[in-house]
Amino acid sequence: MSPTGKSILLVDDDQDIRELLQTYLGRAGLQVRAVADGAGFREALCEGGADLVILDVMLPDEDGFSLCRWTREHQRFAQVPIIMLTASSDEADRVIGLELGADDYIGKPFSPRELLARCLLYTSPSPRDRQK
């Protein structure tokens, strides 16, 4: 099944990363909305939902950990997959992100190709779902 039409909500304060990923993931048929901060994330998620969230940890107004926690606490969004994206290579940060409910964790610098593969993993139906 094609991922066309799947919605990605990207939250990163780095404009270059937002533009790169919007272009790269968009070419793969994913619809990418990008915001730069926590306030934009909450507004975009509440207004349009998402099939997947790519969430930077270090944001100017609120860290990605608290946004991950907020997402998991709201029934409407609790099942949306979250990939944490961060410059921190600290193992403790990765563990915290996963404990708060993130589904995956990718460190910066990252490979756009690897991120795309992970996005497709979380937005495509599993083989089990295809049999139904």
Secondary structure, 3 states (H helix, E strand, C coil): CCCCCCEEEEECCCHHHHHHHHHHHHHCCCEEEEECCHHHHHHHHHHHCCCEEEEECCCCCCCHHHHHHHHHHCCCCCCCCEEEEECCCCHHHHHHHHHCCCCEEEECCCCHHHHHHHHHHHHCCCHHHHCC
